[in-house]
């Protein structure tokens, strides 16, 4: 009877040791998952910041083009008028 009880006790200890190992592995896996989640959040935040900066640059470039393009068109028109005047003046 004592041998059976000792064998049960030993098996329970082995089972508890295995459960402790399994729990330790689960904790390690959970830590890995948490670290990956934190990295993903950081990457997402960086991506959002880059998108915000990109949107600001696009808005600025639209404003600049809205100002520069008419100036360039005006310069081209003035030059065309000047060249036409120079050609017609010789005739």
N, CA, C and O atoms as a Tinker XYZ file with bonds, in Angstrom:
   364  protein
     1  N      0.823000   -1.194000    0.000000    73     2
     2  CA     0.000000    0.000000    0.000000    64     1     3
     3  C      0.868000    1.259000    0.000000    63     2     4     5
     4  O      0.577000    2.207000   -0.729000    81     3
     5  N      1.915000    1.279000    0.796000    73     3     6
     6  CA     2.794000    2.463000    0.831000    64     5     7
     7  C      3.500000    2.654000   -0.495000    63     6     8     9
     8  O      3.739000    3.785000   -0.917000    81     7
     9  N      3.831000    1.566000   -1.151000    73     7    10
    10  CA     4.498000    1.672000   -2.458000    64     9    11
    11  C      3.564000    2.322000   -3.472000    63    10    12    13
    12  O      4.001000    3.138000   -4.283000    81    11
    13  N      2.295000    1.970000   -3.433000    73    11    14
    14  CA     1.318000    2.564000   -4.343000    64    13    15
    15  C      1.159000    4.045000   -4.043000    63    14    16    17
    16  O      1.109000    4.866000   -4.959000    81    15
    17  N      1.079000    4.388000   -2.761000    73    15    18
    18  CA     0.947000    5.792000   -2.375000    64    17    19
    19  C      2.189000    6.593000   -2.774000    63    18    20    21
    20  O      2.072000    7.735000   -3.218000    81    19
    21  N      3.361000    6.009000   -2.620000    73    19    22
    22  CA     4.590000    6.689000   -3.029000    64    21    23
    23  C      4.615000    6.893000   -4.542000    63    22    24    25
    24  O      5.036000    7.942000   -5.030000    81    23
    25  N      4.162000    5.886000   -5.271000    73    23    26
    26  CA     4.106000    5.993000   -6.722000    64    25    27
    27  C      3.117000    7.075000   -7.153000    63    26    28    29
    28  O      3.394000    7.826000   -8.087000    81    27
    29  N      1.982000    7.160000   -6.488000    73    27    30
    30  CA     0.997000    8.219000   -6.779000    64    29    31
    31  C      1.611000    9.580000   -6.490000    63    30    32    33
    32  O      1.481000   10.513000   -7.282000    81    31
    33  N      2.292000    9.683000   -5.333000    73    31    34
    34  CA     2.940000   10.949000   -4.951000    64    33    35
    35  C      3.982000   11.339000   -5.984000    63    34    36    37
    36  O      4.053000   12.497000   -6.395000    81    35
    37  N      4.804000   10.357000   -6.410000    73    35    38
    38  CA     5.848000   10.649000   -7.398000    64    37    39
    39  C      5.233000   11.096000   -8.730000    63    38    40    41
    40  O      5.732000   12.029000   -9.360000    81    39
    41  N      4.178000   10.448000   -9.149000    73    39    42
    42  CA     3.505000   10.813000  -10.391000    64    41    43
    43  C      2.891000   12.216000  -10.294000    63    42    44    45
    44  O      2.908000   12.984000  -11.255000    81    43
    45  N      2.350000   12.529000   -9.116000    73    43    46
    46  CA     1.792000   13.865000   -8.916000    64    45    47
    47  C      2.891000   14.920000   -8.977000    63    46    48    49
    48  O      2.687000   15.997000   -9.537000    81    47
    49  N      4.053000   14.618000   -8.405000    73    47    50
    50  CA     5.179000   15.560000   -8.466000    64    49    51
    51  C      5.625000   15.762000   -9.919000    63    50    52    53
    52  O      5.878000   16.885000  -10.355000    81    51
    53  N      5.716000   14.650000  -10.655000    73    51    54
    54  CA     6.098000   14.751000  -12.069000    64    53    55
    55  C      5.073000   15.593000  -12.828000    63    54    56    57
    56  O      5.434000   16.440000  -13.645000    81    55
    57  N      3.797000   15.350000  -12.550000    73    55    58
    58  CA     2.745000   16.111000  -13.222000    64    57    59
    59  C      2.821000   17.588000  -12.848000    63    58    60    61
    60  O      2.652000   18.451000  -13.709000    81    59
    61  N      3.073000   17.888000  -11.573000    73    59    62
    62  CA     3.208000   19.285000  -11.155000    64    61    63
    63  C      4.422000   19.945000  -11.809000    63    62    64    65
    64  O      4.364000   21.108000  -12.209000    81    63
    65  N      5.524000   19.192000  -11.915000    73    63    66
    66  CA     6.706000   19.740000  -12.590000    64    65    67
    67  C      6.403000   20.044000  -14.055000    63    66    68    69
    68  O      6.800000   21.088000  -14.571000    81    67
    69  N      5.711000   19.146000  -14.711000    73    67    70
    70  CA     5.359000   19.362000  -16.121000    64    69    71
    71  C      4.406000   20.552000  -16.276000    63    70    72    73
    72  O      4.519000   21.338000  -17.217000    81    71
    73  N      3.473000   20.666000  -15.341000    73    71    74
    74  CA     2.552000   21.816000  -15.379000    64    73    75
    75  C      3.325000   23.111000  -15.167000    63    74    76    77
    76  O      3.041000   24.119000  -15.813000    81    75
    77  N      4.301000   23.087000  -14.262000    73    75    78
    78  CA     5.112000   24.285000  -14.021000    64    77    79
    79  C      5.898000   24.648000  -15.277000    63    78    80    81
    80  O      6.003000   25.824000  -15.623000    81    79
    81  N      6.451000   23.648000  -15.962000    73    79    82
    82  CA     7.164000   23.915000  -17.215000    64    81    83
    83  C      6.228000   24.469000  -18.273000    63    82    84    85
    84  O      6.583000   25.400000  -18.995000    81    83
    85  N      5.038000   23.900000  -18.366000    73    83    86
    86  CA     4.067000   24.380000  -19.356000    64    85    87
    87  C      3.663000   25.820000  -19.059000    63    86    88    89
    88  O      3.531000   26.638000  -19.969000    81    87
    89  N      3.469000   26.117000  -17.791000    73    87    90
    90  CA     3.096000   27.490000  -17.409000    64    89    91
    91  C      4.243000   28.445000  -17.716000    63    90    92    93
    92  O      4.018000   29.565000  -18.175000    81    91
    93  N      5.483000   27.997000  -17.462000    73    91    94
    94  CA     6.639000   28.848000  -17.775000    64    93    95
    95  C      6.716000   29.117000  -19.278000    63    94    96    97
    96  O      6.986000   30.246000  -19.688000    81    95
    97  N      6.484000   28.102000  -20.094000    73    95    98
    98  CA     6.488000   28.298000  -21.543000    64    97    99
    99  C      5.381000   29.242000  -21.984000    63    98   100   101
   100  O      5.589000   30.089000  -22.852000    81    99
   101  N      4.212000   29.097000  -21.390000    73    99   102
   102  CA     3.100000   29.986000  -21.730000    64   101   103
   103  C      3.426000   31.427000  -21.352000    63   102   104   105
   104  O      3.084000   32.359000  -22.080000    81   103
   105  N      4.089000   31.603000  -20.213000    73   103   106
   106  CA     4.475000   32.969000  -19.813000    64   105   107
   107  C      5.472000   33.555000  -20.801000    63   106   108   109
   108  O      5.371000   34.722000  -21.178000    81   107
   109  N      6.444000   32.732000  -21.223000    73   107   110
   110  CA     7.415000   33.212000  -22.206000    64   109   111
   111  C      6.714000   33.582000  -23.511000    63   110   112   113
   112  O      7.005000   34.621000  -24.104000    81   111
   113  N      5.804000   32.743000  -23.948000    73   111   114
   114  CA     5.069000   33.037000  -25.179000    64   113   115
   115  C      4.235000   34.291000  -25.023000    63   114   116   117
   116  O      4.133000   35.095000  -25.950000    81   115
   117  N      3.645000   34.460000  -23.867000    73   115   118
   118  CA     2.840000   35.663000  -23.623000    64   117   119
   119  C      3.730000   36.909000  -23.641000    63   118   120   121
   120  O      3.340000   37.945000  -24.180000    81   119
   121  N      4.911000   36.807000  -23.060000    73   119   122
   122  CA     5.844000   37.936000  -23.083000    64   121   123
   123  C      6.249000   38.273000  -24.511000    63   122   124   125
   124  O      6.338000   39.445000  -24.876000    81   123
   125  N      6.493000   37.245000  -25.318000    73   123   126
   126  CA     6.849000   37.476000  -26.716000    64   125   127
   127  C      5.705000   38.164000  -27.454000    63   126   128   129
   128  O      5.922000   39.106000  -28.216000    81   127
   129  N      4.501000   37.688000  -27.223000    73   127   130
   130  CA     3.330000   38.292000  -27.874000    64   129   131
   131  C      3.161000   39.747000  -27.443000    63   130   132   133
   132  O      2.849000   40.610000  -28.263000    81   131
   133  N      3.363000   40.011000  -26.177000    73   131   134
   134  CA     3.230000   41.391000  -25.678000    64   133   135
   135  C      4.290000   42.298000  -26.311000    63   134   136   137
   136  O      3.992000   43.434000  -26.681000    81   135
   137  N      5.517000   41.802000  -26.434000    73   135   138
   138  CA     6.579000   42.599000  -27.057000    64   137   139
   139  C      6.250000   42.870000  -28.524000    63   138   140   141
   140  O      6.441000   43.984000  -29.012000    81   139
   141  N      5.760000   41.856000  -29.220000    73   139   142
   142  CA     5.389000   42.049000  -30.619000    64   141   143
   143  C      4.255000   43.061000  -30.744000    63   142   144   145
   144  O      4.240000   43.877000  -31.666000    81   143
   145  N      3.319000   43.002000  -29.825000    73   143   146
   146  CA     2.204000   43.953000  -29.839000    64   145   147
   147  C      2.713000   45.376000  -29.607000    63   146   148   149
   148  O      2.273000   46.313000  -30.273000    81   147
   149  N      3.634000   45.533000  -28.669000    73   147   150
   150  CA     4.197000   46.863000  -28.404000    64   149   151
   151  C      4.933000   47.385000  -29.639000    63   150   152   153
   152  O      4.809000   48.557000  -29.995000    81   151
   153  N      5.704000   46.501000  -30.291000    73   151   154
   154  CA     6.409000   46.915000  -31.506000    64   153   155
   155  C      5.420000   47.318000  -32.589000    63   154   156   157
   156  O      5.620000   48.315000  -33.284000    81   155
   157  N      4.369000   46.551000  -32.727000    73   155   158
   158  CA     3.361000   46.873000  -33.742000    64   157   159
   159  C      2.715000   48.229000  -33.448000    63   158   160   161
   160  O      2.463000   49.013000  -34.364000    81   159
   161  N      2.451000   48.499000  -32.182000    73   159   162
   162  CA     1.867000   49.798000  -31.826000    64   161   163
   163  C      2.829000   50.935000  -32.148000    63   162   164   165
   164  O      2.412000   51.978000  -32.652000    81   163
   165  N      4.121000   50.737000  -31.858000    73   163   166
   166  CA     5.109000   51.768000  -32.159000    64   165   167
   167  C      5.205000   52.010000  -33.660000    63   166   168   169
   168  O      5.264000   53.152000  -34.116000    81   167
   169  N      5.219000   50.911000  -34.425000    73   167   170
   170  CA     5.266000   51.059000  -35.876000    64   169   171
   171  C      4.034000   51.771000  -36.406000    63   170   172   173
   172  O      4.131000   52.605000  -37.306000    81   171
   173  N      2.889000   51.447000  -35.854000    73   171   174
   174  CA     1.646000   52.101000  -36.274000    64   173   175
   175  C      1.693000   53.592000  -35.966000    63   174   176   177
   176  O      1.273000   54.416000  -36.779000    81   175
   177  N      2.205000   53.932000  -34.794000    73   175   178
   178  CA     2.306000   55.348000  -34.424000    64   177   179
   179  C      3.258000   56.072000  -35.370000    63   178   180   181
   180  O      2.979000   57.193000  -35.797000    81   179
   181  N      4.385000   55.433000  -35.698000    73   179   182
   182  CA     5.333000   56.053000  -36.627000    64   181   183
   183  C      4.705000   56.219000  -38.009000    63   182   184   185
   184  O      4.890000   57.247000  -38.660000    81   183
   185  N      3.970000   55.213000  -38.450000    73   183   186
   186  CA     3.320000   55.299000  -39.759000    64   185   187
   187  C      2.300000   56.427000  -39.789000    63   186   188   189
   188  O      2.200000   57.155000  -40.778000    81   187
   189  N      1.552000   56.572000  -38.719000    73   187   190
   190  CA     0.572000   57.660000  -38.654000    64   189   191
   191  C      1.262000   59.017000  -38.676000    63   190   192   193
   192  O      0.786000   59.950000  -39.323000    81   191
   193  N      2.393000   59.129000  -37.963000    73   191   194
   194  CA     3.128000   60.394000  -37.960000    64   193   195
   195  C      3.651000   60.715000  -39.355000    63   194   196   197
   196  O      3.596000   61.865000  -39.791000    81   195
   197  N      4.153000   59.710000  -40.051000    73   195   198
   198  CA     4.656000   59.925000  -41.413000    64   197   199
   199  C      3.512000   60.334000  -42.337000    63   198   200   201
   200  O      3.680000   61.218000  -43.177000    81   199
   201  N      2.365000   59.706000  -42.189000    73   199   202
   202  CA     1.216000   60.073000  -43.022000    64   201   203
   203  C      0.766000   61.500000  -42.734000    63   202   204   205
   204  O      0.394000   62.233000  -43.651000    81   203
   205  N      0.798000   61.896000  -41.468000    73   203   206
   206  CA     0.423000   63.269000  -41.124000    64   205   207
   207  C      1.378000   64.270000  -41.771000    63   206   208   209
   208  O      0.951000   65.280000  -42.331000    81   207
   209  N      2.694000   63.971000  -41.684000    73   207   210
   210  CA     3.678000   64.864000  -42.303000    64   209   211
   211  C      3.494000   64.910000  -43.815000    63   210   212   213
   212  O      3.624000   65.965000  -44.435000    81   211
   213  N      3.196000   63.775000  -44.391000    73   211   214
   214  CA     2.973000   63.714000  -45.840000    64   213   215
   215  C      1.764000   64.560000  -46.236000    63   214   216   217
   216  O      1.802000   65.278000  -47.235000    81   215
   217  N      0.708000   64.474000  -45.457000    73   215   218
   218  CA    -0.485000   65.281000  -45.748000    64   217   219
   219  C     -0.172000   66.768000  -45.644000    63   218   220   221
   220  O     -0.652000   67.563000  -46.452000    81   219
   221  N      0.629000   67.146000  -44.652000    73   219   222
   222  CA     1.012000   68.554000  -44.513000    64   221   223
   223  C      1.835000   69.016000  -45.712000    63   222   224   225
   224  O      1.629000   70.114000  -46.229000    81   223
   225  N      2.773000   68.166000  -46.152000    73   223   226
   226  CA     3.593000   68.528000  -47.311000    64   225   227
   227  C      2.751000   68.665000  -48.564000    63   226   228   229
   228  O      2.977000   69.568000  -49.370000    81   227
   229  N      1.786000   67.784000  -48.735000    73   227   230
   230  CA     0.908000   67.876000  -49.901000    64   229   231
   231  C      0.097000   69.162000  -49.867000    63   230   232   233
   232  O     -0.073000   69.818000  -50.895000    81   231
   233  N     -0.395000   69.519000  -48.712000    73   231   234
   234  CA    -1.171000   70.759000  -48.593000    64   233   235
   235  C     -0.294000   71.969000  -48.918000    63   234   236   237
   236  O     -0.725000   72.887000  -49.615000    81   235
   237  N      0.931000   71.962000  -48.409000    73   235   238
   238  CA     1.845000   73.077000  -48.696000    64   237   239
   239  C      2.174000   73.142000  -50.186000    63   238   240   241
   240  O      2.206000   74.222000  -50.776000    81   239
   241  N      2.419000   71.980000  -50.788000    73   239   242
   242  CA     2.778000   71.990000  -52.206000    64   241   243
   243  C      1.611000   72.490000  -53.057000    63   242   244   245
   244  O      1.829000   73.172000  -54.058000    81   243
   245  N      0.392000   72.164000  -52.678000    73   243   246
   246  CA    -0.766000   72.683000  -53.422000    64   245   247
   247  C     -0.829000   74.207000  -53.339000    63   246   248   249
   248  O     -1.133000   74.884000  -54.321000    81   247
   249  N     -0.533000   74.735000  -52.142000    73   247   250
   250  CA    -0.541000   76.193000  -51.990000    64   249   251
   251  C      0.551000   76.827000  -52.833000    63   250   252   253
   252  O      0.326000   77.851000  -53.479000    81   251
   253  N      1.738000   76.220000  -52.830000    73   251   254
   254  CA     2.853000   76.768000  -53.597000    64   253   255
   255  C      2.549000   76.710000  -55.090000    63   254   256   257
   256  O      2.799000   77.673000  -55.815000    81   255
   257  N      2.014000   75.586000  -55.550000    73   255   258
   258  CA     1.671000   75.461000  -56.970000    64   257   259
   259  C      0.576000   76.456000  -57.337000    63   258   260   261
   260  O      0.588000   77.021000  -58.431000    81   259
   261  N     -0.360000   76.669000  -56.434000    73   259   262
   262  CA    -1.422000   77.641000  -56.685000    64   261   263
   263  C     -0.881000   79.050000  -56.850000    63   262   264   265
   264  O     -1.514000   79.882000  -57.499000    81   263
   265  N      0.278000   79.329000  -56.275000    73   263   266
   266  CA     0.884000   80.652000  -56.409000    64   265   267
   267  C      1.890000   80.686000  -57.566000    63   266   268   269
   268  O      1.893000   81.623000  -58.364000    81   267
   269  N      2.735000   79.667000  -57.648000    73   267   270
   270  CA     3.826000   79.671000  -58.615000    64   269   271
   271  C      3.325000   79.462000  -60.045000    63   270   272   273
   272  O      3.814000   80.116000  -60.967000    81   271
   273  N      2.386000   78.588000  -60.238000    73   271   274
   274  CA     1.906000   78.297000  -61.598000    64   273   275
   275  C      1.352000   79.540000  -62.301000    63   274   276   277
   276  O      1.719000   79.788000  -63.449000    81   275
   277  N      0.493000   80.323000  -61.667000    73   275   278
   278  CA     0.035000   81.544000  -62.359000    64   277   279
   279  C      1.179000   82.518000  -62.664000    63   278   280   281
   280  O      1.161000   83.200000  -63.688000    81   279
   281  N      2.170000   82.580000  -61.772000    73   279   282
   282  CA     3.315000   83.468000  -62.025000    64   281   283
   283  C      4.083000   82.995000  -63.257000    63   282   284   285
   284  O      4.478000   83.805000  -64.097000    81   283
   285  N      4.294000   81.679000  -63.362000    73   283   286
   286  CA     5.004000   81.140000  -64.521000    64   285   287
   287  C      4.208000   81.391000  -65.802000    63   286   288   289
   288  O      4.782000   81.777000  -66.820000    81   287
   289  N      2.914000   81.179000  -65.759000    73   287   290
   290  CA     2.071000   81.434000  -66.932000    64   289   291
   291  C      2.144000   82.911000  -67.319000    63   290   292   293
   292  O      2.224000   83.242000  -68.502000    81   291
   293  N      2.116000   83.782000  -66.339000    73   291   294
   294  CA     2.209000   85.216000  -66.613000    64   293   295
   295  C      3.548000   85.553000  -67.262000    63   294   296   297
   296  O      3.590000   86.341000  -68.206000    81   295
   297  N      4.623000   84.980000  -66.779000    73   295   298
   298  CA     5.948000   85.249000  -67.355000    64   297   299
   299  C      6.003000   84.746000  -68.800000    63   298   300   301
   300  O      6.531000   85.431000  -69.676000    81   299
   301  N      5.461000   83.557000  -69.048000    73   299   302
   302  CA     5.460000   83.010000  -70.407000    64   301   303
   303  C      4.646000   83.906000  -71.336000    63   302   304   305
   304  O      5.067000   84.177000  -72.461000    81   303
   305  N      3.496000   84.364000  -70.881000    73   303   306
   306  CA     2.656000   85.240000  -71.708000    64   305   307
   307  C      3.387000   86.544000  -71.995000    63   306   308   309
   308  O      3.364000   87.029000  -73.127000    81   307
   309  N      4.031000   87.114000  -70.992000    73   307   310
   310  CA     4.772000   88.366000  -71.190000    64   309   311
   311  C      5.904000   88.145000  -72.186000    63   310   312   313
   312  O      6.127000   88.978000  -73.065000    81   311
   313  N      6.611000   87.045000  -72.059000    73   311   314
   314  CA     7.699000   86.764000  -73.004000    64   313   315
   315  C      7.172000   86.561000  -74.424000    63   314   316   317
   316  O      7.773000   87.036000  -75.388000    81   315
   317  N      6.043000   85.851000  -74.549000    73   315   318
   318  CA     5.450000   85.675000  -75.878000    64   317   319
   319  C      5.031000   87.012000  -76.483000    63   318   320   321
   320  O      5.245000   87.253000  -77.671000    81   319
   321  N      4.448000   87.859000  -75.687000    73   319   322
   322  CA     4.047000   89.182000  -76.175000    64   321   323
   323  C      5.272000   89.986000  -76.580000    63   322   324   325
   324  O      5.253000   90.679000  -77.597000    81   323
   325  N      6.329000   89.900000  -75.798000    73   323   326
   326  CA     7.560000   90.634000  -76.112000    64   325   327
   327  C      8.179000   90.126000  -77.408000    63   326   328   329
   328  O      8.601000   90.916000  -78.253000    81   327
   329  N      8.231000   88.779000  -77.563000    73   327   330
   330  CA     8.800000   88.206000  -78.786000    64   329   331
   331  C      7.932000   88.591000  -79.985000    63   330   332   333
   332  O      8.462000   88.935000  -81.041000    81   331
   333  N      6.629000   88.540000  -79.839000    73   331   334
   334  CA     5.737000   88.930000  -80.933000    64   333   335
   335  C      5.933000   90.401000  -81.272000    63   334   336   337
   336  O      5.949000   90.763000  -82.449000    81   335
   337  N      6.078000   91.232000  -80.290000    73   335   338
   338  CA     6.295000   92.669000  -80.509000    64   337   339
   339  C      7.622000   92.897000  -81.243000    63   338   340   341
   340  O      7.718000   93.736000  -82.139000    81   339
   341  N      8.666000   92.110000  -80.830000    73   339   342
   342  CA     9.974000   92.263000  -81.477000    64   341   343
   343  C      9.888000   91.848000  -82.957000    63   342   344   345
   344  O     10.461000   92.496000  -83.833000    81   343
   345  N      9.159000   90.751000  -83.210000    73   343   346
   346  CA     9.035000   90.280000  -84.607000    64   345   347
   347  C      8.215000   91.256000  -85.432000    63   346   348   349
   348  O      8.597000   91.570000  -86.559000    81   347
   349  N      7.108000   91.740000  -84.911000    73   347   350
   350  CA     6.244000   92.645000  -85.654000    64   349   351
   351  C      6.873000   94.020000  -85.816000    63   350   352   353
   352  O      6.557000   94.718000  -86.779000    81   351
   353  N      7.726000   94.423000  -84.934000    73   351   354
   354  CA     8.367000   95.725000  -85.016000    64   353   355
   355  C      9.344000   95.774000  -86.192000    63   354   356   357
   356  O      9.536000   96.831000  -86.794000    81   355
   357  N      9.955000   94.652000  -86.519000    73   355   358
   358  CA    10.906000   94.607000  -87.638000    64   357   359
   359  C     10.178000   94.670000  -88.989000    63   358   360   361
   360  O     10.785000   95.062000  -89.985000    81   359
   361  N      8.938000   94.308000  -89.045000    73   359   362
   362  CA     8.204000   94.314000  -90.324000    64   361   363
   363  C      7.671000   95.640000  -90.559000    63   362   364
   364  O      7.019000   95.871000  -91.578000    81   363
